[in-house]
Amino acid sequence: MYFFLASASIIGKICVGVISDISCVNSLTLYNIYAFLSGITICFMPLCYSYVLYAVVISMYGFFTSFFSLETIVLVEILGKNT
């Protein structure tokens, strides 16, 4: 299970970095979407009845919890660089 979580987290961090570098994407909105989706994936845990479903849900959770790498970017956008 940890393999799926870690692999999806690495892929998620790369994707978050690439998506947040696009000029038309708001980093705060992306942060909120990923936080919401990581919470939704936890709601699917009781519905898993096999190892494969657990692996899929854990992978989704690992992918969406990569939003923590956006915290610094969001804080700079909100507070500014000269505070």
N, C-alpha and C positions, 0 to 999 in steps of 0.2 A: 504494500500500500504506500509506503513512504516513497518508493520509486516513482509511482504515478503522481503523487503530490509534488515531489521535487521537480520532476521533469516538466509538468504543466506549469509550475511556478516560474521556472526559468524561461519557458516559451512565453508565458504571460508578461514577464518583465520586459522582454524584448519587444513584444507587441505594444505594450503600454508606452514604451519609449518612442517607438516609431510613430504610433498614432498621435501622441502628444506633441510631436515635432511638426505636425501638419499645422499650417497657419490658421486654417479655418476651424480647428477643433479647440473648444474651450476646455482647459485642463480641469477646472472645477467640475464641469458637467461630466467629464469622463471619470473623474474620481467618484462622483456620486453614483453614476451608473454602475461602475464596478463594485462599489460597496453594497449597493442594492442587490446586484446579481449574486454576490458572494453570500448574502443572507438568504436569498431564495434557494440557492443550492443546498444549504443546510436543511431547509424544509423538505427536501427530497430524500433525506437519509432514512426516515422510517419506512419509506416505500420500497427500499432496496431489499430484494429477497435472494440475490445471488452475488457471488464474488464479482462477476462482470459488471453488474449494476453499481456495486460499491466502488469499483475502480473508475467507472465513468463519472460518478458523482464526485469522488475525491479529486479526479483530474480537473473537473469543472471548478471545484472549490479552489484548487491550487492555482488555476489560471486566473480566476477573478480576485484572489487575495493579493495579487501583485500590485494592487492599487496603492499599497503603502509606499511604493517608490515615487509616487506623485506628491507626497506630502510637502516636500520642500518647494516644489514648483508652485503648488497651490498657495502656500504661505507667502511666497514672493509676489505672486499675482495679487493677493489680497492686501498685504501690508506694504508692498513696494520694496525697492532695494535700499532706499535711503532712510531707514528708520533706526 
